[in-house]
């Protein structure tokens, strides 16, 4: 599995309303152990493929899970939605793209899975993560300032 990060915005400072979002992708070859008796990737594995691309995206703005924990916040997934369009099969190479679509009150990340050879969309979906104070378990109704500062640092750098 290969993960590659892309920046799709060309702005500086805080993301303007109409600017494209920060994105990353990971290429995944569907392994034999992910295939079920119907010769397709078992539906539960798609969440794992999303996770691979999500980690690549979070690393893009230096806020992967170790940095989240070090900042004093945990970010559980509270919502996950998938739409299966076409099945993935053993040995098929797919590209999983993750795009940050919300960050001010929560992290909403949209995903698409495409066949690398044909560019056919196979799956789409999204996850929602919310910040929880690691010290007391309290839900944060706005994203902690560390998220915005890390995103702004990336936007300024491009």
Backbone bond lengths (Angstrom), bond angles and torsions (degrees), N, CA, C in turn:
res aa  C-N    CA-C-N  psi(-1)  N-CA   C-N-CA  omega(-1)  CA-C   N-CA-C  phi
1 X - - - 1.438 - - 1.520 108.41 -
2 X 1.306 115.22 132.88 1.450 121.05 -177.15 1.521 108.34 -120.93
3 X 1.308 116.87 130.20 1.457 120.73 178.98 1.515 109.54 -112.58
4 X 1.318 115.28 134.18 1.458 120.86 -179.90 1.520 107.59 -132.64
5 X 1.319 116.11 137.70 1.457 120.66 -179.72 1.520 110.13 -104.03
6 X 1.292 115.56 138.77 1.454 121.70 176.34 1.516 108.80 -127.85
7 X 1.283 116.66 146.33 1.448 121.52 173.19 1.510 106.35 -106.96
8 X 1.317 117.82 124.79 1.448 119.83 -176.84 1.526 112.38 -107.05
9 X 1.299 116.89 8.06 1.452 119.23 179.17 1.519 109.48 -113.98
10 X 1.315 116.58 149.40 1.458 120.89 179.62 1.520 110.46 -123.26
11 X 1.317 116.54 35.78 1.453 121.14 -177.45 1.517 109.94 -105.84
12 X 1.321 115.98 170.27 1.457 120.67 172.20 1.519 107.44 -122.29
13 X 1.329 115.48 153.74 1.457 119.96 -179.68 1.511 111.79 70.85
14 X 1.313 116.99 -151.52 1.458 121.52 -177.85 1.523 110.80 -66.21
15 X 1.315 116.34 140.37 1.459 121.72 -176.21 1.523 111.25 -63.28
16 X 1.328 117.34 119.81 1.471 120.11 176.15 1.524 110.91 -65.81
17 X 1.308 116.07 159.42 1.464 122.58 -175.57 1.522 114.11 -51.75
18 X 1.313 118.97 -45.39 1.458 121.03 -172.79 1.530 113.95 -97.46
19 X 1.308 118.18 4.54 1.469 120.73 -177.32 1.527 110.67 -71.89
20 X 1.332 117.42 146.95 1.463 120.04 175.09 1.526 110.64 -63.33
21 X 1.309 115.82 161.88 1.449 121.99 -175.24 1.513 112.81 -92.98
22 X 1.300 114.57 162.02 1.455 122.69 173.57 1.534 108.09 -69.20
23 X 1.348 116.61 132.66 1.461 121.32 -178.09 1.524 111.22 -137.43
24 X 1.316 115.23 160.15 1.462 122.50 173.45 1.525 106.69 -150.62
25 X 1.318 116.23 160.36 1.457 118.14 175.78 1.510 110.86 -140.29
26 X 1.324 114.22 160.76 1.463 122.28 176.40 1.515 107.82 -134.72
27 X 1.322 116.24 135.03 1.458 121.41 174.60 1.523 108.34 -92.66
28 X 1.318 115.95 132.05 1.460 121.88 -176.56 1.527 108.60 -129.97
29 X 1.315 116.57 132.43 1.461 121.14 169.45 1.516 106.71 -98.23
30 X 1.329 116.92 124.91 1.461 121.06 -175.29 1.533 108.72 -66.02
31 X 1.343 117.99 115.37 1.465 120.52 -177.84 1.535 111.73 -80.49
32 X 1.310 115.35 157.82 1.465 121.59 -179.50 1.532 111.71 -55.52
33 X 1.331 116.80 -40.75 1.471 119.31 -176.31 1.526 113.32 -70.73
34 X 1.335 118.70 -6.03 1.467 121.61 175.18 1.527 112.67 -93.76
35 X 1.339 117.78 -6.99 1.463 121.88 -174.10 1.529 109.99 -92.69
36 X 1.341 115.86 139.20 1.464 120.53 179.66 1.527 110.86 -97.30
37 X 1.329 117.17 -171.42 1.464 121.61 -176.73 1.524 113.24 -68.39
38 X 1.319 117.37 -14.41 1.469 120.90 177.10 1.526 111.35 -89.74
39 X 1.350 116.16 6.15 1.462 123.25 177.36 1.532 112.67 68.46
40 X 1.324 116.15 28.13 1.463 121.41 175.33 1.525 108.91 -129.53
41 X 1.313 116.07 159.73 1.466 119.71 176.57 1.529 108.63 -62.27
42 X 1.332 115.57 128.37 1.458 120.87 178.32 1.531 108.62 -58.58
43 X 1.324 116.54 139.67 1.465 121.65 -172.30 1.527 113.28 -57.17
44 X 1.307 118.82 -32.24 1.463 120.89 -178.79 1.522 114.32 -68.02
45 X 1.321 117.20 -21.63 1.461 120.15 -179.37 1.528 112.86 -72.99
46 X 1.312 117.91 -19.55 1.467 119.80 -179.99 1.535 111.03 -62.43
47 X 1.327 116.59 -32.97 1.463 120.43 176.49 1.529 109.53 -63.49
48 X 1.326 117.44 -37.83 1.465 121.44 176.02 1.526 110.36 -63.32
49 X 1.321 117.66 -41.24 1.467 120.51 178.68 1.534 110.05 -64.72
50 X 1.334 116.61 -39.65 1.467 120.01 174.73 1.523 110.28 -58.56
51 X 1.331 116.40 -43.78 1.471 121.40 -177.97 1.528 111.69 -60.16
52 X 1.314 117.15 -40.00 1.466 121.00 179.42 1.527 109.94 -60.77
53 X 1.331 117.17 -46.08 1.468 120.61 179.34 1.530 111.34 -70.61
54 X 1.339 116.70 -36.26 1.469 119.60 179.04 1.525 110.60 -61.84
55 X 1.325 117.43 -42.96 1.472 120.12 178.70 1.524 110.87 -62.75
56 X 1.322 117.98 -39.12 1.473 120.77 176.48 1.530 110.18 -62.02
57 X 1.319 116.93 -40.71 1.467 121.13 178.50 1.526 110.76 -65.65
58 X 1.319 117.93 -45.87 1.466 121.16 -179.18 1.532 111.16 -63.54
59 X 1.321 116.54 -37.43 1.472 119.61 176.33 1.525 110.88 -64.58
60 X 1.311 117.87 -27.98 1.470 121.67 -178.61 1.526 110.72 -60.35
61 X 1.332 117.16 -34.62 1.467 118.76 177.14 1.530 111.96 -114.28
62 X 1.338 115.41 28.27 1.461 123.36 172.36 1.531 112.68 54.50
63 X 1.334 115.24 43.56 1.455 119.08 177.64 1.527 110.26 -139.15
64 X 1.337 116.00 46.44 1.454 122.26 174.60 1.531 107.93 -71.47
65 X 1.307 117.71 177.11 1.464 121.39 -172.62 1.529 114.63 -56.03
66 X 1.331 121.12 -40.04 1.478 118.47 176.78 1.537 112.01 -62.92
67 X 1.340 117.70 -38.30 1.460 120.46 178.76 1.533 111.09 -69.89
68 X 1.324 117.01 -34.96 1.469 120.14 175.91 1.527 109.46 -59.51
69 X 1.321 115.24 -50.76 1.462 119.85 -178.21 1.527 111.03 -62.63
70 X 1.336 116.87 -41.86 1.467 120.56 179.73 1.526 111.57 -64.20
71 X 1.338 117.71 -27.61 1.463 120.66 179.96 1.529 111.97 -80.22
72 X 1.339 116.71 -5.21 1.464 119.49 177.49 1.517 113.85 93.76
73 X 1.325 117.36 10.78 1.458 120.75 -178.98 1.513 110.72 -127.83
74 X 1.316 114.83 144.62 1.453 122.74 172.09 1.526 106.32 -108.32
75 X 1.301 117.40 148.86 1.467 121.65 -175.09 1.527 110.50 -128.59
76 X 1.329 118.41 73.85 1.467 119.01 178.58 1.523 111.48 -67.98
77 X 1.319 114.61 149.69 1.463 120.22 172.93 1.516 106.94 -80.14
78 X 1.329 116.57 126.00 1.458 121.20 -178.81 1.528 111.88 -110.57
79 X 1.335 115.94 -9.72 1.452 119.96 178.63 1.524 108.72 -151.29
80 X 1.329 115.63 138.44 1.464 121.35 177.51 1.519 107.72 -143.40
81 X 1.330 115.92 125.91 1.467 121.15 179.90 1.515 108.92 -127.85
82 X 1.327 116.28 133.59 1.468 121.83 177.04 1.515 109.32 -132.22
83 X 1.325 115.11 142.85 1.466 121.53 171.13 1.520 106.32 -124.41
84 X 1.315 115.15 115.96 1.461 121.17 -179.96 1.523 108.05 -87.50
85 X 1.324 116.30 120.13 1.453 121.12 -178.97 1.526 110.36 -100.59
86 X 1.337 116.12 -47.29 1.470 122.91 178.07 1.526 108.23 -141.06
87 X 1.326 117.60 148.12 1.466 119.37 -178.61 1.529 112.20 -77.54
88 X 1.325 115.07 148.91 1.469 121.54 171.34 1.522 107.32 -93.73
89 X 1.324 116.41 144.95 1.465 121.61 -175.82 1.525 110.88 -122.57
90 X 1.329 114.96 160.82 1.455 120.91 179.32 1.530 111.18 -51.23
91 X 1.345 116.05 131.98 1.462 122.32 176.88 1.514 114.60 82.49
92 X 1.307 117.94 -10.84 1.463 121.03 -179.54 1.520 109.31 -69.66
93 X 1.320 115.90 137.85 1.467 120.81 176.99 1.513 108.29 -98.55
94 X 1.330 114.53 124.49 1.458 120.92 -178.61 1.524 109.82 -124.10
95 X 1.309 115.35 153.10 1.465 121.83 174.52 1.518 107.81 -110.17
96 X 1.323 115.82 124.55 1.459 122.27 179.23 1.519 107.08 -106.14
97 X 1.308 116.80 116.99 1.463 122.22 -179.31 1.525 109.14 -106.28
98 X 1.328 115.79 133.07 1.468 122.32 176.87 1.512 108.05 -119.14
99 X 1.339 116.65 132.21 1.471 122.12 -179.71 1.515 109.76 -130.07
100 X 1.315 115.80 129.37 1.462 121.22 177.08 1.522 108.19 -75.48
101 X 1.332 117.11 119.00 1.466 120.19 -177.66 1.526 113.57 -113.29
102 X 1.324 117.85 -14.71 1.464 122.22 173.26 1.517 108.18 -147.43
103 X 1.333 116.37 146.17 1.464 119.30 179.84 1.516 113.10 -147.52
104 X 1.317 119.86 -14.27 1.464 120.54 -172.35 1.525 113.43 -73.84
105 X 1.325 118.38 -38.45 1.466 121.57 -179.86 1.514 112.89 -115.35
106 X 1.308 116.18 -13.61 1.453 123.28 -177.74 1.518 107.37 -168.08
107 X 1.317 117.65 168.79 1.458 120.85 173.11 1.523 106.84 -102.88
108 X 1.316 115.55 113.13 1.467 120.47 174.55 1.519 106.10 -110.28
109 X 1.318 115.18 122.97 1.456 120.82 -177.06 1.523 108.14 -121.40
110 X 1.335 115.38 125.01 1.464 121.80 178.31 1.523 108.59 -95.99
111 X 1.322 116.23 146.55 1.468 122.22 -176.88 1.514 110.29 -130.54
112 X 1.320 114.54 148.83 1.455 121.51 167.58 1.516 107.63 -139.50
113 X 1.326 115.63 140.45 1.460 121.65 174.78 1.522 107.02 -116.06
114 X 1.340 115.33 124.64 1.467 122.05 179.35 1.519 109.91 -123.02
115 X 1.327 116.36 146.63 1.455 121.39 170.04 1.525 107.26 -68.01
116 X 1.323 117.45 130.43 1.467 120.60 -177.22 1.522 111.11 -66.91
117 X 1.326 118.15 -40.87 1.461 121.16 -175.54 1.524 112.69 -70.16
118 X 1.327 117.03 -41.79 1.474 120.10 -174.10 1.527 113.43 -105.12
119 X 1.321 116.99 -12.65 1.466 123.86 -175.21 1.525 112.91 63.39
120 X 1.318 116.86 17.90 1.454 122.49 178.05 1.524 109.87 -73.70
121 X 1.337 116.15 130.80 1.468 118.78 177.10 1.520 109.24 -72.90
122 X 1.329 114.50 134.22 1.453 120.75 -177.17 1.518 112.88 -112.63
123 X 1.319 116.25 -35.66 1.464 121.08 -175.89 1.521 108.09 -150.78
124 X 1.316 116.08 148.96 1.459 120.56 170.28 1.520 107.82 -141.62
125 X 1.306 115.24 161.12 1.451 118.68 -179.93 1.510 111.45 177.17
126 X 1.310 115.63 -171.22 1.468 120.88 177.06 1.517 109.40 -156.42
127 X 1.324 114.58 159.85 1.459 121.46 171.14 1.521 108.41 -128.48
128 X 1.313 115.30 156.08 1.459 122.46 175.06 1.521 107.61 -126.19
129 X 1.331 115.77 129.69 1.456 122.19 176.09 1.527 108.33 -121.11
130 X 1.305 116.25 143.21 1.463 121.13 177.36 1.521 109.28 -121.58
131 X 1.321 115.25 151.33 1.460 120.82 179.59 1.522 109.91 -81.89
132 X 1.329 114.45 136.30 1.463 122.29 175.73 1.523 106.66 -128.39
133 X 1.333 116.52 129.31 1.460 120.78 177.66 1.530 108.77 -64.29
134 X 1.324 116.95 121.39 1.469 121.39 -176.22 1.530 112.41 -66.30
135 X 1.333 117.67 -25.12 1.472 120.59 -177.62 1.515 112.52 -73.65
136 X 1.345 116.82 -40.37 1.454 118.91 -172.75 1.532 114.42 -126.96
137 X 1.335 117.50 -1.32 1.456 121.26 178.15 1.514 115.00 75.97
138 X 1.335 117.49 11.99 1.462 120.25 -178.04 1.521 111.60 -80.30
139 X 1.330 114.34 133.77 1.453 122.00 176.22 1.527 109.54 -67.48
140 X 1.311 116.44 136.44 1.464 121.93 177.25 1.534 107.90 -99.81
141 X 1.317 116.82 127.32 1.466 120.21 -176.34 1.518 113.02 -86.09
142 X 1.315 116.65 -9.85 1.464 122.37 169.83 1.521 106.89 -130.33
143 X 1.316 115.82 149.99 1.459 118.82 179.03 1.517 110.03 -64.18
144 X 1.313 118.04 141.52 1.463 121.59 179.25 1.535 110.82 -59.80
145 X 1.326 117.91 150.27 1.472 121.64 -179.44 1.528 113.73 -54.48
146 X 1.318 118.04 -28.02 1.464 120.71 -179.27 1.528 111.22 -59.07
147 X 1.332 117.86 -34.11 1.474 121.03 -179.46 1.520 109.86 -64.31
148 X 1.324 116.40 -51.34 1.463 120.13 -179.52 1.520 111.26 -62.20
149 X 1.330 117.87 -41.81 1.466 118.98 -178.70 1.523 111.20 -65.19
150 X 1.324 118.56 -37.94 1.459 121.11 178.20 1.533 111.06 -68.38
151 X 1.326 116.69 -40.37 1.470 119.46 177.26 1.527 110.81 -66.09
152 X 1.329 116.84 -44.23 1.470 119.27 179.56 1.521 111.24 -61.11
153 X 1.327 117.51 -36.65 1.463 120.57 178.63 1.525 110.98 -61.54
154 X 1.326 117.04 -37.42 1.466 120.69 178.04 1.520 109.78 -71.77
155 X 1.335 118.32 -44.20 1.457 120.78 -178.35 1.519 111.57 -63.83
156 X 1.311 117.75 -37.08 1.467 121.36 179.04 1.535 110.73 -68.20
157 X 1.325 116.20 -33.78 1.464 120.85 -175.92 1.523 113.69 -72.46
158 X 1.311 117.43 -16.08 1.471 117.74 -178.12 1.501 112.97 -100.11
